[in-house]
Each structure stands twice: as structure tokens, then as C-alpha cells.
Amino acid sequence: MTSDAVLRIAILDDYQAVAAELADWTQVPQPTDVVEFSDHVTDENALAARLAPFDVVVAMRERTPLRRSLLERLPQLKLIVTTGMRNKSIDVAAAAERDIPVCGTGADYRNTVELTWALILATVRHLPQEDAAVRAGGWQHTLGTTLHGAILGVLGLGRIGSDVARIGQAFGMEVIAWSENLTDEHAREHGARRVGKDELLAASDVLTIHTLLSKRTRGLVTATDLARMKPTAVLVNTSRGPIVQEQALIDALRTGTIAGAGLDVFDTEPLPRDHPLRELRRAVLTPHLGYVTRDTYARFYREAREDVAAWLAGSPVRVIEP
């Protein structure tokens, strides 16, 4: 695009309203009108009306789906940028049919590793409950779990899972792992022992999930699987909510089938106000914070700005994985 007209850029789901603070959008080599939207819109009619005047949409990960039906209602749209290099909620094929490039930015997976351990520790030591009790005037209501000598089960031993496993070893935990394509050699390289899925569930004191969401992994952890776990075990999910069957997990927490869960991801995000997970004291809940750090956001928005500038200049852009 080589026009002197004002380029209108919509930045979606900027919950903390930091996009303008963390990137200098005046460096885009064309007059721009950058509008940050800090709310989340789910209704497609409202979203289409909101985005109709914009040339560029910057999406924050997979918060707002950009489906074919929406893209067909945005004739002004010329470029989509997503934070990260993978976004399954964007219909890349539909965008390509309309000659709309879809590009992305770098990301740092280590933020999710750190949050995983924050959730593990908060869950096994009951930190939210004890914090609330102290603030209310109480003192010592729970008994925590010692991690040293316990078994850490890792479902998915990729980049994130292998780093989580390494930290588990530093705590003195025995690490076991399973995924459909995991080999003994790969498990050993990361200090883990490959086991079958049933053994992973039955043996783990902490089960942590680090596999991609796909047709194959959706609903991968079922009610039957949760019933195999120890009643003293906890489950932590910082990957994607639908990997674990949500109602089965709610039932397991309600009945004490498992001792607790640390959850950063959910079937529907933001989590509905009346969602039953909000009422379960066995669950530690965070609002999909895995990648939400100042450093990462600064990179997201800086590189999103660079993508827009490169597109305007006709230079190569970072095309996302389909």
C-alpha cells in the first residue's frame, strides 16, 4: 500500500490499554489513526460494525476469532497482524482469498513455563486460600504438599513441557511424561521417563498439560482419565482449556476425585461471570496470563508495528503458520 491517506489500525483486546505505551506507532511511514480496544466483543454484528472502517487489525493471540463470515463483512480490511506466529482463530485461507496478508510476531514461551510453576506452587500450598484467611484475620487452615520426592507428570514434552520438567527436577521431583509421539530417547534427553497415558494419570502427584490444541487433543483428558488420578493429585493447565473436558474437571473438583487444579485457560474466554469454576475453592484460576508480561507485550506491539511498516514498504512480512 503506497498512499498518503490516513491508515486506520484497530488493536483488539488490549485489556491493559498498553499498545500505545509499549510501541511508537508514529514510526509507521504513513499517517495513522491507531485505536485501542480494551474490551472484548463476542457478537459478530457488533464486531463487524466496529471494524468496518479499519485498514489493519492487530489481534492479541486467539482472543477474538476472525472467521470467514466476519472477514467477508470487512471490505476495507487490507492487513491482519497477530501477536505470535500461530493463531488458529484466524481463517487464514479466507483472508488469502481476499488478498489480505496475515502476519505475526515473535513470542517467548518461557513466560508460560514460569506461570505454570506459579500455579503449581499456589495450588499445592493453597496460597489463595491462606492469603484470604490471613487478610480476614485467620491463621493456618490448610496442609500443603511437599514437591521434593513427588512425581511430576508432563503431558506434552515440547519446548514448554521440557522446561517445566527441568524445573521439576530442580525441586527434586521424579518426572514422567507422555504424548502420542513421545520417544524414550526424547524423554531421557529431558530427564523424564516415558510412560503410557494411564500410568501418567495414575502415578502423577502433579499433572501439567503442555500439548497443542487440535482435533486430536480436544477432550484428551476425560472423566475416566481424571478418575484414574490420585485423590491427592492436582492438575495444572496452561495450554488450552478444551484439552481437558471441562464438565468432567468441574465434577472431579466438586467430588474430591482430585485435590485441586491450577487453571490459566478455559473453554470460553473471558470466563463467564456465572461459570461454576469461579465457585470451586479447589481451583486456582488465572485469566490466561501465561504470555502476559511487560517484556512480551513490548515485543508483540513493537513487532506488530514493524509488520505494518514492512507491508507498507512492500517488504517481506512474517507470515504466520497456517
C-alpha distance (Angstrom), angle and dihedral (degrees) to the residues before:
residue distance angle dihedral
M1 . . .
T2 3.80 . .
S3 3.77 107.6 .
D4 3.78 133.8 128.3
A5 3.80 89.9 -140.5
V6 3.80 118.5 114.8
L7 3.79 110.2 -88.8
R8 3.80 110.8 -137.8
I9 3.81 114.1 -146.7
A10 3.81 123.5 -172.1
I11 3.80 117.4 -159.4
L12 3.79 109.4 -160.4
D13 3.79 130.6 -150.4
D14 3.79 95.7 2.6
Y15 3.80 89.6 163.3
Q16 3.81 94.6 175.4
A17 3.85 93.8 41.7
V18 3.81 92.7 -127.8
A19 3.82 104.7 126.3
A20 3.80 93.4 98.6
E21 3.80 91.8 43.7
L22 3.81 97.0 50.0
A23 3.82 99.5 44.3
D24 3.79 131.7 39.1
W25 3.79 101.8 -130.3
T26 3.80 90.9 -178.4
Q27 3.80 86.2 78.1
V28 3.80 89.8 72.9
P29 3.85 102.6 107.4
Q30 3.80 95.0 -124.2
P31 3.80 133.5 55.5
T32 3.81 107.8 -83.3
D33 3.77 139.5 -168.0
V34 3.80 105.9 -155.6
V35 3.81 116.0 -168.6
E36 3.80 120.8 -170.8
F37 3.80 118.1 -153.2
S38 3.79 111.8 -161.2
D39 3.81 95.6 179.4
H40 3.81 127.3 77.7
V41 3.81 118.2 -123.0
T42 3.80 119.2 -162.2
D43 3.81 101.3 171.5
E44 3.81 108.4 93.9
N45 3.80 94.4 -150.1
A46 3.79 91.3 54.5
L47 3.79 91.3 44.2
A48 3.80 93.1 49.9
A49 3.80 90.6 50.8
R50 3.80 91.2 48.7
L51 3.81 95.5 49.0
A52 3.81 99.4 38.4
P53 3.85 95.5 97.6
F54 3.82 96.2 48.2
D55 3.81 129.7 101.3
V56 3.82 95.3 -168.1
V57 3.80 131.8 34.1
V58 3.81 120.5 -162.1
A59 3.81 109.5 -161.5
M60 3.79 124.1 -160.8
R61 3.80 104.7 -134.1
E62 3.81 112.0 -70.0
R63 3.78 99.1 -29.9
T64 3.83 97.8 113.3
P65 3.82 118.4 33.4
L66 3.80 114.4 -134.4
R67 3.77 99.1 -158.5
R68 3.80 128.9 175.7
S69 3.80 92.2 -101.7
L70 3.81 90.3 57.1
L71 3.80 96.4 42.4
E72 3.80 90.5 53.3
R73 3.80 88.0 60.4
L74 3.83 94.5 53.7
P75 3.83 107.1 73.9
Q76 3.81 91.6 162.4
L77 3.81 94.0 57.5
K78 3.81 114.2 110.7
L79 3.82 106.0 160.0
I80 3.81 138.3 25.9
V81 3.79 121.7 -161.4
T82 3.79 121.8 -173.3
T83 3.76 127.5 -170.2
G84 3.79 107.5 -115.0
M85 3.79 126.4 18.8
R86 3.79 97.9 -92.0
N87 3.80 127.5 58.0
K88 3.79 117.2 160.4
S89 3.81 91.6 -176.8
I90 3.81 92.5 69.5
D91 3.81 116.9 83.4
V92 3.80 95.3 -136.0
A93 3.81 92.9 178.2
A94 3.81 92.3 53.9
A95 3.80 89.9 48.2
A96 3.81 91.2 50.7
E97 3.79 90.8 52.3
R98 3.80 87.4 58.7
D99 3.83 92.3 45.1
I100 3.81 91.2 -112.5
P101 3.83 112.0 146.5
V102 3.81 115.7 -139.4
C103 3.77 112.8 -153.7
G104 3.78 135.8 168.4
T105 3.78 147.8 -163.7
G106 3.75 138.8 -119.7
A107 3.79 121.9 -88.5
D108 3.80 139.9 -169.3
Y109 3.80 115.5 -124.7
R110 3.82 91.9 -169.0
N111 3.80 91.0 80.6
T112 3.79 88.5 67.8
V113 3.80 91.1 48.9
E114 3.80 89.5 55.9
L115 3.80 93.9 47.2
T116 3.80 90.5 48.5
W117 3.79 89.8 60.5
A118 3.80 91.7 43.8
L119 3.82 88.0 56.6
I120 3.81 93.7 44.0
L121 3.80 91.9 52.5
A122 3.81 94.0 41.6
T123 3.81 90.7 51.0
V124 3.79 100.8 44.4
R125 3.84 93.1 43.0
H126 3.84 94.9 40.1
L127 3.79 91.9 -128.0
P128 3.84 98.4 166.2
Q129 3.80 91.9 51.1
E130 3.79 94.1 46.4
D131 3.80 92.6 45.2
A132 3.81 90.1 52.3
A133 3.81 90.9 46.5
V134 3.80 93.9 51.7
R135 3.81 91.3 48.8
A136 3.82 88.6 51.3
G137 3.81 92.2 51.9
G138 3.81 98.0 -97.1
W139 3.80 132.7 124.4
Q140 3.83 133.5 -150.4
H141 3.80 112.5 -13.7
T142 3.81 103.9 157.6
L143 3.78 142.4 51.1
G144 3.79 115.7 -132.2
T145 3.78 131.2 -148.6
T146 3.81 124.4 -109.9
L147 3.80 111.4 -129.0
H148 3.81 96.9 -163.7
G149 3.79 106.2 97.2
A150 3.81 93.3 10.1
I151 3.81 124.0 119.8
L152 3.78 120.2 -106.0
G153 3.79 113.1 -158.2
V154 3.80 115.8 -159.4
L155 3.80 118.0 -163.4
G156 3.80 101.9 -161.4
L157 3.80 118.6 19.1
G158 3.81 100.2 -155.0
R159 3.81 126.9 121.5
I160 3.80 95.3 -53.2
G161 3.79 96.8 35.1
S162 3.80 93.6 49.9
D163 3.83 92.1 51.3
V164 3.81 90.4 47.9
A165 3.80 88.0 50.8
R166 3.80 91.9 51.6
I167 3.80 91.5 53.7
G168 3.78 89.8 48.0
Q169 3.79 88.5 57.5
A170 3.81 89.4 52.7
F171 3.81 87.6 56.9
G172 3.80 88.4 53.4
M173 3.78 95.1 -108.4
E174 3.79 126.3 148.0
V175 3.81 107.9 -120.8
I176 3.78 124.1 -146.2
A177 3.79 125.1 174.3
W178 3.78 143.0 -170.0
S179 3.77 139.5 -177.7
E180 3.78 130.3 144.9
N181 3.80 95.0 -99.9
L182 3.81 100.2 32.2
T183 3.81 115.1 128.8
D184 3.79 128.9 -155.1
E185 3.80 89.6 -117.8
H186 3.80 94.7 53.4
A187 3.80 91.1 46.9
R188 3.81 92.0 50.6
E189 3.82 91.1 49.0
H190 3.80 87.7 62.2
G191 3.78 97.7 41.6
A192 3.78 95.4 -102.5
R193 3.79 135.7 120.4
R194 3.80 116.5 -130.0
V195 3.79 113.4 -127.8
G196 3.77 136.5 168.8
K197 3.79 120.4 -90.4
D198 3.80 93.4 -105.6
E199 3.80 92.4 52.0
L200 3.80 91.0 46.6
L201 3.79 90.0 56.8
A202 3.79 97.1 41.4
A203 3.80 97.5 45.0
S204 3.83 103.5 39.7
D205 3.78 121.3 104.3
V206 3.81 87.2 -175.2
L207 3.80 118.8 25.3
T208 3.81 113.5 -166.3
I209 3.80 123.7 -173.7
H210 3.80 123.0 -140.9
T211 3.79 109.0 156.4
L212 3.79 128.8 116.0
L213 3.78 119.3 -102.6
S214 3.80 111.2 -111.5
K215 3.79 138.6 140.7
R216 3.79 86.9 -84.8
T217 3.81 96.6 50.9
R218 3.81 100.1 37.7
G219 3.80 105.8 114.1
L220 3.80 90.4 4.1
V221 3.81 93.5 146.4
T222 3.81 108.4 57.0
A223 3.79 137.0 -178.6
T224 3.81 88.3 -94.8
D225 3.79 89.7 53.7
L226 3.80 93.1 49.5
A227 3.81 89.7 49.7
R228 3.81 88.3 59.0
M229 3.81 91.6 60.0
K230 3.79 124.7 95.2
P231 3.81 114.7 -96.4
T232 3.82 86.1 -125.5
A233 3.82 93.9 52.6
V234 3.80 128.0 103.6
L235 3.79 130.5 -149.8
V236 3.80 122.8 -144.4
N237 3.80 123.0 -167.2
T238 3.81 122.2 -174.1
S239 3.81 94.5 148.6
R240 3.83 112.8 71.0
G241 3.79 129.2 -37.3
P242 3.82 100.2 -129.4
I243 3.82 92.3 60.4
V244 3.81 85.0 80.8
Q245 3.80 117.3 50.9
E246 3.79 99.2 -112.7
Q247 3.79 100.7 -149.5
A248 3.79 90.5 46.5
L249 3.80 89.7 53.9
I250 3.81 92.1 47.9
D251 3.81 90.1 51.0
A252 3.82 91.7 47.6
L253 3.80 91.4 52.4
R254 3.80 93.3 45.6
T255 3.79 94.0 50.5
G256 3.80 97.3 39.6
T257 3.80 93.3 -115.4
I258 3.81 84.1 141.1
A259 3.79 127.3 19.7
G260 3.78 98.7 -124.9
A261 3.77 151.1 -35.6
G262 3.79 135.8 -131.9
L263 3.79 109.1 -152.9
D264 3.79 130.3 -175.7
V265 3.81 95.8 161.4
F266 3.80 133.9 53.5
D267 3.79 141.5 -176.3
T268 3.81 90.5 -108.7
E269 3.79 120.9 32.0
P270 2.95 129.3 -131.6
L271 3.80 87.0 38.3
P272 3.83 109.1 -114.4
R273 3.80 113.9 -106.7
D274 3.81 92.9 -120.2
H275 3.81 95.7 45.5
P276 3.83 112.5 138.1
L277 3.81 92.7 -131.5
R278 3.80 88.2 69.7
E279 3.81 89.2 65.7
L280 3.80 98.6 48.7
R281 3.79 113.2 99.5
R282 3.81 90.5 -165.6
A283 3.81 89.3 67.2
V284 3.81 126.1 79.6
L285 3.80 107.2 -156.7
T286 3.79 130.9 -163.4
P287 3.85 125.1 176.2
H288 3.82 100.6 -113.9
L289 3.81 93.9 -69.7
G290 3.80 97.0 155.2
Y291 3.80 94.6 112.1
V292 3.81 98.0 21.5
T293 3.80 107.3 114.2
R294 3.79 130.9 124.2
D295 3.82 92.5 -115.0
T296 3.78 93.2 51.6
Y297 3.79 94.4 45.4
A298 3.81 90.5 49.6
R299 3.79 88.8 54.4
F300 3.81 92.6 45.1
Y301 3.78 95.3 53.3
R302 3.81 96.1 37.5
E303 3.80 91.8 53.1
A304 3.81 92.0 42.1
R305 3.80 87.4 56.8
E306 3.82 89.1 48.1
D307 3.82 90.1 51.9
V308 3.79 91.2 53.1
A309 3.81 91.1 48.3
A310 3.82 92.4 48.0
W311 3.80 91.4 49.4
L312 3.79 91.2 50.6
A313 3.81 90.0 50.3
G314 3.80 92.9 48.4
S315 3.80 90.6 -116.4
P316 3.82 124.2 140.5
V317 3.80 114.5 -78.0
R318 3.81 130.0 -155.4
V319 3.80 101.3 -96.3
I320 3.81 111.2 -156.4
E321 3.77 125.9 -124.0
P322 3.83 110.5 -90.0
